[in-house]
Amino acid sequence: MPAHPGAASSTLRGLLTGPHRSARVLGSHPTCVYLQAGSDVLVIETADALGLPCAVRLGIDSDGAGLHGVRRSDSATVGQGVVAAGTLSVRVARWWAPRRPRPGVDPRRLPALARLLVDHPAPVQVEAPVSDLVGLGPGLTPAGDDVLAGMLVALHHTPTAARELAAEILPLAAHGTTALSATLLNHAAQGYAVSALLDLADLVAGHGAARHLPAAVARLVDVGHSSGTALAWGLLRGARVAASLRKQAA
């Protein structure tokens, strides 16, 4: 079967341009296939998927991609510019650079965000010690990890706090959560995340009109079963920390 052309995240350049390596299928959905090669995790995504920072994106929607045909028992390989799983083969045709949140935090927008989240209860105790959140909850991305990812994105432009948080949780995540979640936490520590989270982070930072907050929250909480809600609550917790630190420094 001919290989589909795909656009690969620049975060995957070393993995995808290197020699062929065996991989395993972690999970498959109509919009994405998760693969693990060693400690690295990457995602093959359709055009209507989430837009993860470790994705190889196809230019077709889920209806025509045939990702549902990939099984966890299928053999898989990555390298030499190609990702293959079962009968699916994707050739890297171009690269894209994942974006990061824009700088700043507008404390006036935090109460509004908190009010919008009242109707979306957090799936875990958001204010728990960060070490207790690592790996907390079921699924490929446990809700506790999603909270931490939201915090890391919110703190991206507060470097000392972000480094301290990353130094505490990333070593725990390496062995205390799923491979996919550990990968996404490492990306979040660099400011990379799904587009819906970054859109909300930009609004919380004061970029864009406040009237867009409800729509941005709605888009984010619609991500996954509980991932988007946990990410939003983590963003709020991290933004509150960032606002407090900025006030102290003023």
DASULFEN-V648268 format. One record per helix or strand of 3 or more residues. SS is the DSSP state (H for helix, E for strand). FROM is the first residue (numbers start at 0). TO is the last residue. Records with the same first field share a line. If there is no record, write none. Layout:
BEGIN
SS: FROM-TO, FROM-TO
END
This chain:
BEGIN
E: 3-8, 20-28, 31-36, 39-44, 54-57, 74-78, 81-84, 87-95
H: 9-16, 61-64, 66-68, 106-116, 129-132, 142-153, 158-175, 178-187, 194-203, 209-220, 226-248
END
